[in-house]
Amino acid sequence: MKRSIFALISSVAVLGAALAGCGGQPAAKPADHTQQGQTQAQSGTQPAPVEKPKEPQVLRWNLHSEPPSGDPGLAEDTTSAAITKAVFDGLTRIGPSGKPEEAVAEKIDVSSDLKTYTFTLRDSKWSNGEPVTAHDFEYAWKRALDPKTASNYAYQLYYIKNAEKANKSEAKLENVGVKAVDDKTLKVELENPTPFFLELTAFQTYFPVNKKVVEGTPNWAGDAKTHLGNGPYKMEVWDHKSKMVLVKNENYWDKEKVKLDKIEFSMVEDENTELSMFENGEIDWAGSPMSSLPTDAMPALKDSGKLQVKPVGATYWYKFNTEKPPFNNVKIRKAFAYSINRQILIDNVLQANQQPAMAAVPPTMALNPDGYFKDNDQETAKKLLEEGMSELGITKIPPVTLVYNTSEGHKKIAEAIQDQWRKNLGVEVKLENQEWKVYLETMHAGNYQVGRLGWSGDFNDPINFLELFKEKNGGNNDTRWENPKFKELLNQSATEGDPEKRKAILREAEQIMMDEMPIMPIYFYTHTWVKNDKVKGVFQDGLGAIDWKWASIE
């Protein structure tokens, strides 16, 4: 799913997510709407009692970073994904059952060969009252695939016929297998049967956008005044790096299910400040999945019984830039990966029941539950380091720079690993932190040696973690690593109908990836948070994605 900005998540790992922003203002308390009773009528009759107006339901939350984008075609991190899910609706939506449910699509027909989907749309509207049509979906998907759009998530549409070719300028967009037959009918042709396709249609890259707005207002998605969605909420305020306010969308097709009148987001970067805001009653939720809790606070929160912990399908990892020395040498990469003690890191720094990661794919969809290497394998690490330096013709590893996005949790993890690499490998490591949006740009541009990211699954299938590294210049790769056999196996898995054979193919692919180590898995995420007991119905799926559609304040 998304790049995760936090050190709790997840995934990516994941859960891995977002970090930026300056101090947000505390949310104002709802005004007292108590009305005065009517005076007795001159006739002496007693007036009917006046009901007290219902108090607005306002949820107050903190975003650890500003969303880099409110455009579903460009959103690529957990913060942007959560906001776009609140203000958009896809053909399907992952419901409280954890399964995809009909959303804008009222009816879904699938051909006998499982390659053609026909979606019949219900009557639904944009937040400005205009009708949502099948043409909006066709336009949105082809826009994301258009190379000019430069969507880092375009590959998530590659399951559609000719989508990959179009994104690589090898076919015309008009030949992509998505077509609005009429306003209420969308026909989609796939390259191969894709069992998780209805999960994908609940994902942000598959959301519709309004062509007139997109083409008429270049910055439409970055300003509340011009932002247009079709989801449970609509954007009322976006004061960049300060606050965001979402309000109930009166034009949403399923508005009866939406109980909240408003969601007020502050944007405070410091985890300790966020926890203090929660304890002072200024926000109703602190921690995952939109932020993280201070690691130092974990023991006390556990003892108090307030801490909530949920394992999620996400992996926290460091990426190596395989084109920059010394990490252009596979033995050096493996030495760095083998030399750290993940369990000590979890026990002494993270303290939230995470699981050491010796694989890329998390336990919810594991291909090899035992992993592909040993944690804290100092002997092998030192041997590989010596061999790698010999191959590079050097006798000492020059100082290495480790970059991470601003977060107290990421900083503590980086400092612990910095210390382990110094003691175990004799390597000096410089640490550098950057604001989230800038950090993503740094990673995409390859201007780093080692960088922190996580990945939380977009759907519960191993391909979602492996396909990130299929293409050297893929939107979410960043490592510049590519392997022909690895690519061949991923392609082969797409056409294998036998689940066990497919799993074996993907396991072989993950083995290649761990043998060449373009990433260093560190731990599998858990989400940790504290909340006001009055907050109900906030849905988090098994991959860590959050949805406020069914939330309420009791």
C-alpha positions in Angstrom: 0.0 0.0 0.0 1.9 2.8 0.9 5.1 4.1 2.1 4.8 4.2 5.8 6.2 7.1 7.7 6.3 5.7 11.2 8.4 3.5 13.3 5.5 1.7 14.9 3.9 0.4 11.6 4.1 -0.7 9.1 4.8 -0.7 6.0 6.0 -0.8 4.8 7.5 -2.1 7.3 5.1 -0.5 6.6 3.7 0.7 8.8 5.2 1.7 7.1 4.5 6.3 7.3 4.3 10.3 7.4 6.2 12.9 9.2 6.2 16.7 8.9 4.4 19.8 9.9 4.7 22.4 12.6 2.7 22.7 15.7 -1.0 22.6 15.1 -3.6 24.5 17.1 -5.6 22.6 19.7 -9.0 21.9 18.4 -11.7 24.2 19.7 -14.3 22.7 22.0 -17.8 22.4 20.4 -19.9 25.5 21.2 -22.7 25.1 23.8 -25.9 25.0 21.7 -28.3 24.8 24.7 -31.4 26.8 24.0 -33.5 28.8 26.4 -36.9 27.5 27.1 -39.9 29.4 25.7 -41.8 31.7 28.1 -45.3 30.7 29.1 -48.0 31.8 26.7 -50.3 34.6 27.8 -53.2 32.1 27.8 -51.5 30.3 30.7 -51.0 27.1 28.7 -47.7 25.3 29.3 -45.5 25.4 26.2 -44.2 22.2 24.7 -40.8 21.2 26.0 -37.9 22.3 23.7 -35.5 19.5 22.8 -31.8 20.3 23.3 -30.2 20.3 19.8 -27.9 17.3 19.3 -24.3 18.1 19.9 -22.2 17.8 16.7 -19.9 14.7 16.6 -16.4 16.0 16.2 -13.4 13.7 16.1 -10.0 15.4 16.9 -6.9 13.7 15.5 -3.3 14.5 14.9 -1.4 13.9 11.6 2.3 13.3 12.2 2.9 14.9 8.9 1.2 16.9 6.3 -0.2 14.7 3.4 2.0 15.2 0.4 -1.0 15.0 -1.9 -4.8 15.0 -1.8 -4.8 13.5 -5.3 -5.6 9.8 -5.4 -3.7 9.3 -8.6 -0.5 10.7 -6.9 -1.0 9.6 -3.3 1.7 7.1 -2.2 2.1 7.3 1.6 -0.1 6.3 4.5 -1.2 9.8 5.4 -2.3 10.7 1.9 -3.9 7.3 1.6 -6.0 7.8 4.7 -7.1 11.3 3.7 -8.0 10.3 0.2 -10.0 7.3 1.5 -12.0 9.7 3.7 -12.9 12.1 0.8 -13.2 9.6 -2.1 -15.0 6.3 -2.7 -14.1 3.6 -5.2 -16.0 1.0 -7.0 -15.6 -1.1 -3.8 -14.6 -0.3 -0.2 -13.0 -2.5 2.4 -15.8 -2.9 5.0 -15.7 -3.7 8.7 -15.7 -7.3 7.7 -12.3 -6.8 6.2 -13.6 -7.8 2.8 -14.3 -5.6 -0.3 -17.9 -4.5 -0.4 -19.9 -2.7 -3.2 -19.4 1.0 -3.0 -20.0 3.2 -6.0 -20.5 0.0 -7.9 -24.0 -1.4 -7.1 -23.5 -4.6 -9.1 -20.4 -6.5 -10.2 -20.4 -9.2 -12.9 -17.4 -11.3 -13.6 -16.9 -13.4 -16.8 -16.3 -17.2 -16.6 -12.6 -16.8 -17.5 -12.3 -14.3 -14.6 -10.7 -11.7 -16.8 -13.6 -9.3 -17.6 -15.4 -7.3 -14.9 -18.5 -5.3 -15.6 -19.4 -2.7 -12.9 -22.9 -1.2 -12.8 -22.7 2.1 -10.9 -25.4 3.3 -8.4 -26.6 6.9 -8.4 -23.9 8.8 -6.6 -22.5 12.4 -6.6 -19.4 14.4 -6.3 -19.3 16.7 -3.2 -20.4 19.6 -5.5 -23.6 17.7 -6.4 -22.6 16.6 -9.9 -23.2 13.0 -10.8 -20.3 10.5 -10.6 -20.1 8.4 -13.9 -18.2 5.5 -15.3 -16.4 8.0 -17.4 -14.8 9.5 -14.2 -13.3 6.1 -13.4 -12.0 5.5 -17.0 -10.5 9.0 -17.0 -8.9 8.6 -13.6 -7.3 5.2 -14.3 -5.9 6.3 -17.7 -4.7 9.6 -16.2 -2.7 7.6 -13.6 -1.2 5.4 -16.3 -0.3 8.4 -18.6 3.5 8.7 -18.3 3.0 12.5 -18.2 1.2 12.2 -14.8 4.3 10.4 -13.3 2.2 8.5 -10.8 4.5 6.3 -8.6 1.6 4.0 -8.1 0.7 3.5 -11.8 2.0 -0.1 -11.6 -0.9 -0.9 -9.3 -3.1 -0.7 -12.5 -0.9 -3.1 -14.5 -3.4 -6.0 -13.9 -5.6 -4.3 -16.5 -5.0 -5.2 -20.1 -2.4 -3.1 -21.9 -2.0 -0.9 -18.8 1.8 -1.6 -18.3 2.4 -1.1 -22.0 0.6 2.3 -21.9 2.5 3.4 -18.9 5.8 2.6 -20.6 4.7 4.3 -23.8 4.5 1.0 -25.7 0.8 1.2 -26.3 -1.8 4.0 -26.6 -4.0 4.8 -23.6 -7.1 4.2 -25.6 -6.0 0.5 -25.8 -6.1 0.1 -22.1 -8.8 -2.4 -21.0 -11.1 0.0 -19.2 -14.1 1.5 -21.0 -17.2 3.4 -19.9 -19.9 1.7 -21.9 -22.3 4.4 -20.7 -22.7 6.7 -17.6 -23.6 3.7 -15.4 -21.5 0.9 -16.9 -17.7 0.3 -16.6 -16.2 -2.6 -18.4 -12.7 -3.8 -17.3 -10.5 -6.4 -19.1 -7.6 -7.9 -17.2 -4.3 -9.4 -18.5 -4.8 -12.4 -16.3 -7.3 -13.6 -13.6 -6.5 -11.6 -10.5 -8.2 -12.9 -7.4 -7.6 -9.8 -5.4 -8.9 -7.4 -8.1 -11.9 -6.2 -6.0 -9.5 -5.3 -3.2 -7.6 -3.2 -5.7 -10.7 -1.3 -6.8 -11.0 -0.2 -3.2 -7.4 1.3 -3.4 -6.7 5.0 -4.0 -5.2 4.7 -7.5 -8.5 3.2 -8.6 -10.6 6.1 -7.2 -12.4 8.4 -9.7 -11.5 12.0 -10.3 -13.5 14.8 -12.0 -11.9 15.6 -15.3 -13.3 19.1 -15.5 -11.8 20.0 -12.1 -8.5 18.2 -12.7 -7.9 19.8 -16.0 -9.3 23.2 -15.1 -7.4 23.7 -11.8 -3.8 22.4 -11.8 -3.5 22.6 -8.0 -7.1 21.4 -7.3 -5.9 18.6 -4.9 -3.8 20.9 -2.7 -6.5 23.5 -1.7 -9.7 22.8 0.3 -11.5 25.4 -1.9 -11.0 23.5 -5.1 -10.7 19.9 -3.8 -13.4 17.6 -5.1 -14.2 14.1 -3.9 -17.1 11.7 -3.7 -16.4 10.1 -0.3 -18.0 10.1 3.1 -16.3 13.5 3.9 -15.3 16.6 2.1 -12.4 18.9 2.7 -13.4 22.2 4.4 -10.0 23.5 5.6 -6.4 22.8 4.6 -4.0 25.2 6.3 -0.7 23.6 5.2 1.5 22.3 7.9 -1.0 23.4 10.5 -4.4 21.8 10.3 -7.0 20.1 8.1 -10.8 19.9 8.6 -13.0 17.3 7.0 -16.8 17.6 7.2 -19.6 15.1 6.4 -20.4 15.1 2.7 -24.1 15.7 2.4 -24.0 14.4 -1.2 -22.4 11.0 -0.3 -24.5 8.1 -1.5 -24.2 6.3 1.9 -24.4 9.3 4.1 -26.8 7.6 6.6 -23.9 5.4 7.7 -21.7 8.5 8.4 -22.1 9.6 12.0 -19.3 12.1 12.4 -20.1 15.7 11.5 -16.4 16.8 11.4 -12.9 15.5 11.7 -10.3 18.1 12.9 -6.7 17.3 12.2 -3.8 19.0 13.8 -0.3 18.5 12.4 2.2 18.2 15.2 5.4 16.3 14.5 6.6 15.6 17.9 5.3 12.3 19.4 5.7 13.5 23.0 3.7 16.6 22.2 1.0 14.5 20.6 0.7 12.3 23.6 0.5 15.3 25.9 -2.3 16.7 23.7 -4.2 13.4 24.1 -3.7 13.4 27.9 -4.9 17.0 28.1 -8.0 16.2 26.2 -7.1 18.2 23.1 -7.2 15.2 20.7 -9.2 11.9 20.9 -6.5 9.5 19.5 -2.7 9.3 19.7 -0.4 6.9 17.9 -0.9 4.5 15.0 -1.7 4.5 12.2 -1.3 8.3 11.5 1.5 8.8 13.9 3.5 7.0 16.5 3.7 6.9 20.3 7.0 7.9 22.1 8.9 4.7 22.7 9.8 5.8 26.2 6.2 6.0 27.1 5.4 2.4 26.1 6.1 0.7 29.5 3.8 3.2 31.4 1.1 3.0 28.8 1.2 -0.8 28.9 1.0 -0.8 32.7 -1.9 1.6 32.6 -3.9 -0.7 30.4 -4.5 2.1 27.9 -2.2 0.9 25.2 -3.8 -0.9 22.3 -1.7 -3.1 20.1 -2.5 -4.7 16.7 -0.2 -6.7 14.4 -0.5 -5.5 10.9 0.8 -6.6 7.5 3.7 -4.3 7.2 7.5 -4.3 7.2 10.0 -1.7 8.4 13.2 -1.8 6.4 16.2 0.1 5.4 16.9 0.5 1.6 20.3 0.4 0.1 21.2 2.5 -2.9 22.7 -0.3 -4.9 24.4 2.1 -7.3 26.4 4.0 -4.7 29.5 2.6 -3.0 29.9 0.6 -0.9 26.4 -0.7 -1.3 27.0 -1.5 -5.0 28.5 -4.7 -3.5 26.1 -7.4 -2.5 28.3 -8.8 0.2 28.6 -5.4 1.9 24.8 -5.1 1.8 24.4 -8.5 3.4 27.1 -7.8 6.0 25.2 -4.7 7.2 21.9 -6.6 7.2 23.3 -9.7 9.1 25.2 -7.6 11.7 22.3 -6.0 13.5 20.4 -7.5 16.5 16.7 -7.0 15.8 15.4 -8.6 19.0 17.5 -6.2 21.2 16.2 -3.3 19.1 12.6 -4.4 19.7 13.1 -5.2 23.4 15.0 -2.0 24.3 13.8 0.6 21.8 10.5 -0.2 20.2 8.9 -2.1 23.1 5.6 -2.8 21.2 5.7 -6.5 20.6 7.1 -6.2 17.0 8.6 -9.3 15.4 12.1 -9.4 14.0 12.0 -9.5 10.1 14.3 -11.8 8.2 12.2 -11.6 5.1 10.4 -8.8 3.1 6.9 -10.3 3.2 5.1 -10.0 6.6 3.6 -12.9 8.6 0.0 -12.3 7.4 1.1 -13.5 3.9 4.5 -15.1 4.6 6.1 -17.2 1.9 8.9 -18.4 4.3 7.8 -18.0 7.9 11.3 -19.0 9.1 13.0 -16.2 7.1 16.0 -16.3 4.8 18.9 -15.4 7.2 19.7 -15.3 10.9 19.3 -12.3 13.1 22.5 -11.0 14.7 24.8 -13.3 12.6 28.0 -11.6 13.5 30.4 -14.3 12.2 28.9 -14.3 8.7 28.6 -10.5 8.7 32.3 -10.0 9.4 33.3 -12.6 6.8 31.1 -11.0 4.1 32.4 -7.5 5.0 36.0 -8.6 4.5 35.2 -10.3 1.2 33.2 -7.3 0.0 35.9 -4.9 0.8 38.4 -7.1 -1.1 36.2 -7.1 -4.1 35.9 -3.3 -4.0 39.7 -2.9 -3.5 39.4 -1.1 -0.2 40.6 -1.9 3.3 38.1 0.2 5.3 34.5 1.3 4.7 34.3 5.1 4.5 31.7 6.8 6.7 28.2 6.0 5.6 25.2 8.3 5.7 21.9 7.0 6.9 18.9 9.3 6.2 15.4 9.0 7.7 12.3 11.1 7.9 11.8 13.3 11.0 10.5 11.3 13.9 11.7 10.6 17.4 11.1 6.9 16.9 13.0 6.7 13.6 15.8 8.7 15.2 16.1 6.2 18.1 16.1 3.2 15.7 18.7 4.9 13.6 20.9 5.7 16.6 20.7 2.1 17.8 21.6 0.7 14.4 24.4 3.3 14.1 25.8 2.0 17.3 25.5 -1.7 16.3 27.2 -1.0 12.9 30.1 0.8 14.7 30.6 -1.9 17.3 30.0 -4.9 15.0 31.5 -3.8 11.7 33.7 -0.9 12.7 31.8 1.4 10.4 31.1 5.1 11.2 27.6 6.2 10.3 26.3 9.7 10.0 22.6 10.3 10.6 20.5 12.8 8.7 16.8 13.6 9.0 14.5 15.3 6.6 10.8 16.4 6.5 8.6 13.8 5.0 7.8 15.3 1.6 11.4 16.3 1.1 12.5 12.8 2.2 10.4 11.1 -0.3 11.9 13.2 -3.1 15.4 12.4 -1.8 14.7 8.7 -1.9 13.0 8.8 -5.4 16.0 10.8 -6.8 18.5 8.2 -5.4 20.3 10.9 -3.4 21.1 8.6 -0.5 23.2 5.6 0.6 21.0 4.0 3.2 17.4 5.2 3.8 14.5 4.2 6.1 11.1 3.3 4.7 8.4 0.9 5.5 5.7 -0.8 3.5 2.1 -1.6 4.5 0.3 -3.8 2.1 -2.3 -2.4 -0.3 -3.9 -5.9 -0.4 -3.1 -9.1 1.4 -0.9 -10.9 -1.2 2.9 -11.2 -1.3 3.1 -9.8 -4.8 2.4 -6.4 -3.3 5.7 -6.4 -1.4 7.8 -8.1 -4.1 6.5 -6.1 -7.1 8.0 -2.9 -5.6 11.4 -4.1 -6.7 10.5 -5.5 -10.1 11.7 -2.5 -12.1 14.9 -0.6 -11.5 13.1 2.7 -12.1 9.8 1.6 -10.6 8.0 4.4 -8.7 8.5 2.9 -5.2 11.8 1.0 -5.7 14.4 3.6 -4.9 17.2 1.0 -4.5 18.0 0.9 -8.3 18.2 -2.8 -7.9 16.8 -5.1 -10.7 17.2 -8.8 -11.3 16.1 -10.6 -14.6 15.3 -13.9 -12.9 13.3 -12.1 -10.2 11.3 -10.3 -12.9 10.7 -13.5 -14.7 9.4 -15.2 -11.6 7.0 -12.4 -10.9 5.7 -12.5 -14.4 5.3 -16.3 -14.2 3.4 -15.9 -10.9 0.8 -13.8 -12.7 -0.3 -16.6 -15.0 0.0 -19.5 -12.5 -3.5 -20.6 -11.5 -2.5 -23.1 -8.8 -2.2 -21.3 -5.5 0.5 -23.6 -4.1 2.6 -23.4 -7.3 2.2 -19.7 -7.3 3.3 -19.4 -3.7 6.4 -21.5 -4.5 7.3 -19.2 -7.4 7.0 -16.1 -5.2 9.0 -17.8 -2.5 11.8 -18.4 -5.0 11.6 -14.7 -6.0 11.8 -13.5 -2.4 14.8 -15.8 -1.9 16.6 -14.0 -4.8 15.8 -10.7 -3.3 17.1 -11.7 0.2 20.2 -13.2 -1.4 21.0 -9.8 -3.1 19.6 -7.7 -0.2 18.6 -4.4 -1.9 16.6 -3.8 1.4 17.4 -4.7 4.9 14.3 -6.0 6.7 14.2 -4.9 10.4 10.9 -5.7 11.9 7.2 -6.5 11.2 5.0 -3.8 12.4 2.4 -3.5 15.1 0.1 -0.6 15.4 0.0 1.0 18.9 -2.3 3.7 20.1 -4.4 5.2 22.9 -7.9 6.6 22.4 -10.8 8.3 24.1 -13.3 5.7 25.2 -16.0 7.7 23.5 -14.5 7.0 20.1 -16.2 4.1 18.4 -16.2 2.5 14.9 -12.8 3.6 13.6 -11.9 0.8 11.3 -8.4 -0.5 10.8 -7.9 -3.4 8.4 -5.3 -6.2 8.8 -2.9 -4.2 6.6 -3.1 -1.2 8.9 -5.2 1.1 6.6 -7.7 3.3 8.5 -11.2 4.3 7.6 -13.3 6.9 9.5 -16.5 6.2 7.5 -18.2 4.3 10.3 -16.6 6.3 13.2 -18.7 8.0 15.9 -18.4 9.8 19.2 -20.7 8.3 21.8 
